[in-house]
Amino acid sequence: MVILPLYTQRGRVTPPFLCICLNMVQTLAPLLVKTSQAYFIMLLAQPNAATDDDVTALVTAAAAGITESVELLLKNGANINASAMGGVTPLHVAADHGNERMVDCLLAAGANPDAVDDDKAKPIFAAKESRSVVEKLLPITTLDPAIKDWTVDGVLSHAQKLAAEEEAEYRRLKEADEKAKTAQANGRMKIEVSAEMKKKAAEAKARGDEAFKKQDFMLAVDAYTQARHFDPTNAVSLSNRSVCWIRSGQPEQALADAKVARALDPEWSKPCFREGSALLLLQRFDEAADAFYCGVNLIPAIRR
């Protein structure tokens, strides 16, 4: 038998926790000593727990589009307005998905329609492809003076304009990501690291780990960068640097590091979770859910 803990000793959640949030209980069931229902109860006992990247269960379930998990978490005390990094709330996510049932569920539980993310955008502007969700949110959202036509059509037009700008930026970042991934993959085939360089890399990584524990994230970034300079084939320093970028509110850098870490070690699950966290911060919710899902499926016990 295999026991898969939902929480670390510090109260942080583990990949099996994300598995449950993503409605993959049947995947876990053969591996659990107790029933999956019992593990749901354990999860619901701490509904506001978060991953190492500060992603809560509620945000994860919303990003995955699993309304049933959202409902269960809310019934058991999950913070309705808890935001992910970037200020995104579960209502932002549900509106972005155009998920009317989830929007209704969140509003009934007291979600704030005037909550703004770090770009000052309210949930109604996330509903760029859902007229019905805009119709639900318009009467309860405070008028935005920057929008002259405060109607369903006017809001949709404004939201779609914002989305087009975000799409252009996304394409630019994606192209940069692909170039970095290709360059790293090519470099991985050629680079040989001496024992001395590996030792220096380990020492630099240790300094980064110590700085991270003290929450000096930029000092940790510097140390992990040194570690990568000494050993560019090691995915761990990149994965660690990714979470430092996340904690510092710099998702583009976090995403780039996570992608390269995945390219360096395709069988390691942690870079997938780093990538998912960065994508959440960038409000690319579908891709975030996919990254979390990929990470869960890389857990050795689940793959066997």
C-alpha positions in Angstrom: 0.0 0.0 0.0 1.0 3.6 -0.6 0.1 6.6 1.5 0.0 9.9 -0.4 -0.1 12.8 2.0 -2.2 15.8 1.2 -0.2 18.2 3.3 3.5 18.7 4.2 4.6 19.2 7.8 4.3 23.0 7.2 0.7 22.7 6.1 1.5 23.1 2.4 -0.3 20.9 0.0 1.1 18.2 -2.2 0.4 17.0 -5.8 -2.3 14.5 -4.6 -4.1 17.6 -3.2 -4.1 19.1 -6.7 -5.2 15.8 -8.1 -8.3 16.0 -6.0 -8.9 19.6 -6.9 -8.7 18.6 -10.6 -11.3 15.9 -10.0 -8.9 13.0 -10.5 -10.0 11.1 -7.5 -10.4 7.9 -9.5 -6.7 8.2 -10.5 -5.7 8.3 -6.8 -8.2 5.8 -5.5 -6.1 2.6 -6.1 -3.1 4.2 -4.3 -4.9 5.3 -1.2 -5.0 3.3 2.0 -8.3 4.9 2.9 -11.1 5.7 0.5 -11.0 8.7 -1.7 -14.0 10.1 0.2 -11.9 10.0 3.4 -9.2 12.0 1.7 -11.8 14.5 0.4 -12.7 15.0 4.1 -9.1 15.6 4.9 -8.9 18.2 2.2 -12.0 19.9 3.3 -10.8 20.1 6.8 -8.2 22.7 5.5 -10.0 24.3 2.5 -7.7 27.3 2.5 -4.5 25.4 2.3 -2.2 26.4 -0.6 0.7 25.0 -2.6 4.3 26.2 -2.2 3.4 28.7 -4.9 0.5 30.1 -2.9 -2.2 28.6 -5.2 -5.3 27.7 -3.2 -7.6 24.7 -3.7 -10.5 27.0 -4.7 -8.5 28.8 -7.4 -7.2 25.4 -8.7 -10.6 23.9 -8.9 -12.0 27.0 -10.6 -9.2 27.0 -13.2 -9.9 23.4 -13.9 -13.6 24.2 -14.4 -14.7 21.7 -11.8 -17.9 23.3 -10.3 -18.5 20.3 -8.0 -15.1 20.8 -6.3 -15.8 24.5 -6.0 -19.1 23.9 -4.3 -17.6 21.4 -1.9 -14.8 23.7 -0.9 -17.2 26.6 -0.4 -19.5 24.6 1.7 -16.5 23.7 4.0 -15.3 27.2 4.5 -13.0 28.1 1.6 -12.3 31.8 1.4 -14.6 33.0 -1.5 -12.5 36.0 -2.3 -9.0 34.6 -1.8 -6.9 35.6 -4.8 -4.0 33.9 -6.6 -0.9 35.9 -7.3 -1.8 38.7 -9.7 -5.0 39.4 -7.7 -7.1 36.9 -9.7 -10.1 35.6 -7.7 -12.2 32.5 -8.4 -14.9 34.8 -9.9 -12.4 36.1 -12.4 -11.6 32.6 -13.4 -15.2 31.4 -13.7 -16.1 34.5 -15.7 -13.2 33.9 -18.0 -14.4 30.3 -18.6 -18.0 31.6 -19.2 -19.1 29.0 -16.6 -22.5 30.3 -15.6 -23.1 27.6 -13.0 -19.8 28.4 -11.3 -20.5 32.1 -11.5 -23.9 31.6 -9.9 -22.3 29.4 -7.2 -19.6 31.9 -6.3 -22.0 34.9 -6.3 -24.4 33.0 -4.0 -21.5 32.3 -1.7 -20.7 36.1 -1.5 -18.1 36.6 -4.2 -17.3 40.2 -4.8 -18.1 41.3 -8.4 -16.0 44.5 -7.9 -12.8 42.7 -6.9 -10.0 43.9 -9.1 -6.8 42.1 -10.1 -3.4 43.7 -10.3 -4.3 45.2 -13.7 -7.4 46.8 -12.1 -9.7 44.5 -14.1 -13.0 43.3 -12.6 -14.5 39.8 -13.2 -17.0 41.2 -15.7 -14.1 42.1 -18.0 -12.8 38.5 -17.9 -16.1 37.3 -19.4 -15.1 38.5 -22.9 -16.7 35.5 -24.7 -19.8 35.1 -22.6 -22.7 37.5 -23.1 -24.8 35.5 -20.5 -22.1 36.0 -17.8 -21.8 39.7 -18.6 -25.6 40.0 -18.3 -25.4 38.4 -14.8 -22.6 40.6 -13.6 -23.5 44.0 -15.1 -26.3 44.9 -12.7 -24.2 44.1 -9.6 -20.9 45.6 -10.8 -20.1 49.2 -10.0 -20.0 51.3 -13.2 -16.5 51.9 -14.6 -16.2 55.5 -15.6 -13.5 54.6 -18.1 -16.1 52.8 -20.2 -18.5 55.2 -21.9 -21.0 52.5 -23.0 -21.9 50.7 -19.8 -24.1 48.2 -21.4 -23.7 44.5 -22.2 -22.4 45.3 -25.7 -20.2 48.1 -24.5 -18.6 45.9 -21.8 -18.1 43.0 -24.3 -16.4 45.3 -26.8 -14.1 46.7 -24.1 -13.3 43.2 -22.8 -12.6 41.9 -26.2 -10.2 44.8 -26.9 -8.3 44.0 -23.7 -8.2 40.3 -24.7 -6.8 41.2 -28.1 -4.0 43.1 -26.5 -3.3 40.3 -24.1 -3.3 37.8 -27.0 -0.6 39.8 -28.8 1.5 39.9 -25.6 0.9 36.2 -25.1 2.1 35.4 -28.7 5.2 37.4 -28.1 5.9 35.5 -24.8 5.2 32.2 -26.4 7.6 32.8 -29.2 10.3 33.8 -26.7 9.5 30.7 -24.6 9.9 28.4 -27.6 13.2 30.0 -28.6 14.5 29.5 -25.0 13.3 25.9 -25.0 14.9 25.1 -28.3 18.2 26.8 -27.4 18.3 24.9 -24.1 17.5 21.6 -25.7 20.3 22.1 -28.2 22.7 23.2 -25.5 21.8 20.2 -23.3 23.2 17.8 -26.0 26.5 19.6 -26.1 27.3 20.6 -22.5 29.5 18.5 -20.2 29.8 19.7 -16.7 33.0 18.9 -14.7 32.8 17.6 -11.1 34.3 20.9 -9.9 31.6 22.9 -11.6 28.9 20.6 -10.2 30.3 21.2 -6.7 30.2 25.0 -7.2 26.7 24.8 -8.5 25.6 22.8 -5.4 27.2 25.4 -3.2 25.4 28.2 -5.0 22.1 26.3 -4.8 22.6 25.9 -1.1 23.0 29.7 -0.8 19.8 30.1 -2.8 17.9 27.7 -0.6 19.0 29.6 2.5 17.9 33.0 1.0 14.6 31.5 0.0 13.9 30.3 3.6 14.5 33.9 4.7 12.1 35.1 2.0 14.9 37.1 0.3 13.7 36.0 -3.1 15.9 38.3 -5.2 19.0 37.2 -3.4 17.9 33.6 -4.0 17.4 34.4 -7.7 21.0 35.6 -7.8 22.3 32.4 -6.1 20.3 30.1 -8.4 21.5 32.1 -11.4 25.1 31.4 -10.3 24.2 27.7 -9.9 22.8 27.6 -13.4 26.0 29.3 -14.7 28.1 26.6 -13.2 25.8 23.7 -14.2 23.3 24.6 -17.0 22.1 21.0 -17.3 20.5 20.9 -13.8 16.8 21.5 -13.7 16.5 22.0 -10.0 18.1 25.5 -9.8 15.8 26.7 -12.6 12.7 25.2 -10.9 13.7 26.9 -7.7 14.4 30.2 -9.5 11.0 30.0 -11.1 9.2 29.9 -7.7 11.3 32.9 -6.6 10.1 34.9 -9.7 6.5 33.8 -8.8 6.9 35.1 -5.2 8.4 38.3 -6.6 5.4 38.9 -8.9 7.3 38.3 -12.2 5.4 35.5 -14.0 7.0 35.9 -17.4 10.4 35.0 -16.0 8.9 32.3 -13.8 7.2 30.7 -16.9 10.4 30.8 -18.9 12.4 29.1 -16.2 9.7 26.5 -15.6 9.6 25.6 -19.3 13.3 25.2 -19.6 13.3 23.1 -16.4 10.7 20.9 -18.0 12.8 20.5 -21.1 15.8 19.6 -19.1 14.0 17.0 -17.0 10.7 15.9 -18.8 10.0 13.2 -16.2 10.1 15.6 -13.2 6.7 16.9 -12.0 7.7 20.0 -10.0 8.4 22.2 -13.1 4.9 21.5 -14.3 3.5 22.9 -11.1 5.8 25.9 -11.3 4.6 26.4 -14.9 0.9 26.1 -13.8 1.5 28.7 -11.1 3.1 31.2 -13.5 0.2 30.7 -16.0 -2.3 31.4 -13.3 -0.5 34.6 -12.5 -0.7 35.4 -16.2 -4.4 34.6 -16.2 -4.0 31.8 -18.8 -6.3 29.5 -16.8 -6.8 26.7 -19.3 -3.1 26.3 -19.8 -2.5 26.4 -16.0 -5.0 23.5 -15.5 -3.2 21.6 -18.2 0.2 22.1 -16.6 -1.1 21.0 -13.2 -2.7 17.9 -14.8 0.6 17.1 -16.6 2.4 17.4 -13.2 0.0 15.1 -11.5 0.5 12.5 -14.2 4.2 12.5 -13.7 4.0 11.4 -10.1 5.7 7.9 -10.3 3.0 6.1 -8.3 0.3 7.4 -10.5 2.1 6.6 -13.8 2.8 3.0 -13.0 
